[in-house]
């Protein structure tokens, strides 16, 4: 019985000592605890590269140059297309009244114009792609330098192209849209040269002499 009392007293003393241990753990200085993990904020921007390419002053000038260069050839292609349509309508309307020879001749004429239009369209498309690529590569090289400078100066970690296909941007807040900033910075760094005023009082070039007219046939002697 005496041994039982001693055992119970030891158990009670051990239980009473537990809060003291917990209190000692709570009183550990904060400096000895593990520091919280540091958080890093990435600054992200969204840029419509296609819009930036087309809306810079140099991009707009390049589009005007392309239209001026290929406008006449496009007009020629449209003229051919209209002639082809007219021949097709004529052949359809007069199918029953035309003779076999006239129908064959009209069909050949239509086939020749179709081939000519196809060749012209292919030539225009090939030449346009070459010239357009030259303009785009020139502007894109400078545009990339503008983007790099803008990102470094403003601390951007990532800039996403929203005009990529497929578009990687599902949602973007207006605050991260930097397209207009890039366009303005591009125009500041790469301004177009000022248009030269027309010269006044300049001497006119000499008139081109008219080609010699053919001599009239002489009467026989």
C-alpha positions in Angstrom: 0.0 0.0 0.0 2.9 2.3 0.8 4.5 1.5 -2.5 1.3 2.4 -4.3 1.2 5.9 -2.6 4.8 6.5 -3.6 4.1 5.5 -7.2 1.0 7.8 -7.5 3.0 10.7 -6.0 5.7 10.3 -8.7 3.1 10.2 -11.4 1.4 13.4 -10.1 4.8 15.2 -9.9 5.6 14.2 -13.5 2.2 15.5 -14.7 2.7 18.8 -12.9 6.0 19.3 -14.5 4.6 19.1 -18.1 3.2 22.7 -18.2 6.6 24.0 -17.2 8.2 22.3 -20.2 5.5 23.8 -22.4 6.1 27.2 -21.0 9.8 26.9 -21.6 9.2 26.1 -25.3 6.9 29.1 -25.6 9.5 31.4 -24.2 12.1 30.6 -26.8 13.4 33.9 -28.3 12.0 34.7 -31.8 15.5 35.0 -33.2 16.1 31.3 -32.6 13.0 30.3 -34.7 13.3 29.6 -38.4 12.7 32.8 -40.5 9.7 32.8 -42.9 10.4 32.0 -46.5 11.1 35.1 -48.6 8.5 36.0 -51.3 9.5 37.3 -54.7 7.1 39.3 -56.9 7.5 39.1 -60.7 6.5 42.1 -62.7 4.7 40.9 -65.8 3.7 42.9 -68.9 1.5 42.1 -71.9 2.3 43.4 -75.4 0.5 43.1 -78.7 3.5 42.8 -81.0 1.4 42.9 -84.2 -0.3 46.2 -83.1 3.0 47.7 -82.1 4.5 46.7 -85.4 1.7 48.3 -87.4 1.0 51.4 -85.4 4.5 52.8 -85.0 5.0 55.7 -87.4 7.6 53.6 -89.2 5.2 50.7 -89.5 2.5 53.0 -90.9 5.0 54.4 -93.4 6.0 50.9 -94.4 2.3 50.0 -95.1 1.9 53.1 -97.2 5.0 52.3 -99.2 3.7 48.7 -99.8 0.3 50.1 -101.0 2.0 52.5 -103.4 4.4 49.9 -104.7 1.8 47.2 -105.3 -1.3 49.3 -105.9 -0.9 49.4 -109.7 -0.3 45.7 -110.0 -3.3 44.9 -107.8 -5.4 47.2 -110.1 -4.1 45.3 -113.1 -5.1 42.0 -111.4 -8.6 43.3 -110.6 -9.0 44.4 -114.2 -8.1 40.9 -115.4 -10.5 39.4 -112.9 -13.3 41.6 -114.3 -12.5 40.6 -117.9 -12.6 37.0 -116.9 -16.0 37.4 -115.2 -17.3 39.3 -118.3 -16.1 36.4 -120.6 -17.7 33.8 -118.4 -21.0 35.7 -118.4 -20.8 36.0 -122.2 -20.1 32.4 -122.7 -23.0 31.5 -120.3 -25.5 33.8 -122.0 -24.6 32.9 -125.6 -23.9 29.2 -125.1 -26.8 28.1 -127.3 -26.4 30.8 -130.0 -22.7 30.7 -130.5 -21.2 28.6 -133.3 -18.7 25.8 -132.4 -15.8 27.9 -133.7 -16.9 31.0 -131.8 -17.4 29.0 -128.6 -14.0 27.4 -128.9 -12.3 30.8 -129.6 -14.1 32.4 -126.6 -13.1 29.5 -124.3 -9.5 29.8 -125.4 -9.5 33.5 -124.7 -11.0 32.8 -121.3 -8.4 30.2 -120.5 -5.5 32.5 -121.5 -6.8 35.3 -119.2 -7.2 32.9 -116.4 -3.6 31.7 -116.7 -2.4 35.3 -117.0 -4.3 36.3 -113.9 -3.0 33.3 -112.0 0.6 34.1 -113.0 0.2 37.7 -112.0 -1.3 36.9 -108.7 1.5 34.5 -107.9 4.1 37.1 -108.9 2.5 39.8 -106.8 2.2 37.5 -103.8 5.8 36.4 -104.0 7.1 39.9 -104.4 4.9 41.3 -101.7 6.1 38.7 -99.2 9.7 39.5 -99.9 9.2 43.3 -99.5 6.9 42.9 -96.5 9.4 40.6 -94.8 12.2 43.1 -95.3 10.1 45.9 -93.7 9.0 43.7 -90.9 12.5 42.4 -90.0 13.9 45.9 -90.0 11.2 47.2 -87.7 11.1 44.1 -85.5 14.9 44.3 -84.8 14.5 47.8 -83.5 11.3 47.0 -81.7 13.1 44.2 -79.8 15.7 46.7 -78.6 12.9 49.1 -77.4 11.3 46.3 -75.5 14.5 45.3 -73.8 15.3 48.8 -72.8 11.7 49.3 -71.5 11.8 46.1 -69.5 15.1 46.8 -67.9 14.3 50.4 -66.9 10.9 49.4 -65.4 11.9 46.1 -63.8 9.8 43.8 -65.9 10.7 40.1 -65.4 8.4 38.7 -68.2 6.7 40.3 -71.2 4.1 38.1 -73.0 3.2 38.6 -76.7 -0.6 38.6 -76.8 -0.7 38.5 -80.6 1.0 35.1 -80.7 -1.0 32.2 -82.3 -2.3 30.5 -80.3 -2.8 33.4 -77.9 -1.2 32.5 -74.5 -3.0 35.3 -72.6 -6.3 34.2 -71.1 -6.8 37.3 -69.0 -4.7 40.5 -68.5 -5.5 43.5 -66.3 -5.3 46.8 -68.0 -2.4 47.8 -65.7 -0.1 45.2 -67.3 -0.8 46.2 -70.9 2.3 48.0 -72.3 1.6 48.2 -76.0 0.9 51.9 -76.2 4.0 52.6 -74.1 6.2 50.6 -76.5 4.7 52.4 -79.5 5.4 55.8 -78.0 8.9 54.8 -77.0 9.7 53.4 -80.4 8.5 56.6 -82.1 10.7 58.6 -79.7 13.8 56.5 -80.3 13.3 56.0 -84.1 11.5 59.1 -85.5 10.9 59.3 -89.2 13.0 61.8 -91.1 11.3 65.0 -91.8 9.8 65.4 -95.2 11.9 67.5 -97.5 10.1 70.7 -98.7 9.7 71.0 -102.5 12.4 73.1 -104.1 11.3 76.5 -105.3 12.8 78.3 -108.2 14.5 75.2 -109.5 15.2 75.0 -113.2 12.9 72.7 -115.0 14.5 69.8 -116.8 14.7 70.2 -120.6 11.7 68.9 -122.4 12.1 65.5 -123.9 12.2 65.8 -127.7 9.3 64.2 -129.5 10.0 61.1 -131.4 10.5 61.7 -135.2 7.3 61.4 -137.2 7.3 58.9 -140.1 7.7 60.5 -143.5 4.7 60.2 -145.8 5.1 57.8 -148.7 6.3 59.4 -151.9 4.1 59.1 -155.0 5.6 56.8 -157.7 7.4 58.5 -160.5 
